[in-house]
């Protein structure tokens, strides 16, 4: 290695130089002014010509040599090094990369040149201090149509996602799309339109439930997506029909015992059996399971509940119309309520899960816990064998909790921690906001308000819940969220779903636990009637707010619970809500 002075006009350009994209006129003008003022600060690197000539070929510094000639310099200093076997390709690549990052087009060309000269991808990665995966990405991008590369070399680069789509397409497809969207001279290319025209539906291996046997049977071949994160399975296929067929066959082979396979509607939602109601909270053992394919071809699971058998009518001449109020109810057109019955079902599930989560984890003072326990047994879904006659549920189910507080010889002996565990587990079994026979009524909402269960309610900003709201209620939600209601209800729902997909959470006011004051007053009136002498209580009339009356017992309600199933359900509850004895 030596330094010598030569005429810059005597130096030859290296055909394997890495940086082939022309710099901007402003950058050239700045360097030319610097050379005229102080000369060349860093000598260009040259090597003896390998063909036996006496001349020198430039390894690094083509631009400095060119501008030195433009400045009229008769001599410049050069650094002479030994000729490399690859004609200085790697040395030029490293020098250019360190001094100023090459644009992606020059990187593609440089790597392809090094590979042609015998460099392996691993060796290039070590020399350039880049991951092998990055080298492979750049090599994949070298498959871009040459005319597109020329546009990119001008500084008009697509986004990484757009580059991924373009590079994955064939040259024929790229040529046709480029011909249709090629920009005019001086304009930028509409890369998003180009990428959109080249996009093909992909089905990803990470979403596949089937194994290699069905993959082979349906002719599915996985293609590696080199742009996917290194820690994720990026394999995909464009054989959409084969992928969906394999998924359907897998679902058929793994059909749930209590349920089946369902189709989806135009919005990608599962179409459940007639009269079925979807379970949006934690499913119970009596609920059904359905499998379906979402829009990405992924197998999804949904739980649903079939309606309970209708109670036999106790009134004589059932079905007849007698009062003027009943006649008015028939002839008056119905106005859709703000929240439909399905919406109330969803709210009941949301409330119950939130109430149970709060009972399992929220801080509750001991005196409040005792009050809630007493309150819970006033719920309309609770019956206890009192020993004073009459079938009231609860004795067998709650015996497991009482057993925690008893010694082996049947004496009460416990610490406060054990009482708390038993009380929380009991409250979870007792209190429910679900619609139907298991609804505890106002008492569950009073309990939820008291312990702050509102903060445990989930994000209700989903397409399913919005579909249960009236137009007026939906527009009220939009206004509260700062979204202008659209002309069409569907568009308003879509805007709200997008709004609440991020960090924004929706808890609809109708789902809050605080009951209406009139309902709380009705509860007090009902409890007063329960404590009055039996001779003074009229049990033949329907009680307010759907509380259980004596007529319910005559309607055929079960006398004894399934204690084995109750015990299993209790274990599920305690595991689900993290309740365990110390």
Order of alpha helices (4+ residues) and beta strands (2+ residues): beta-beta-alpha-beta-beta-alpha-beta-alpha-alpha-alpha-alpha-alpha-alpha-alpha-alpha-beta-alpha-beta-alpha-beta-beta-beta-beta-alpha-alpha-alpha-alpha-alpha-alpha-alpha-alpha-alpha-alpha-alpha-alpha
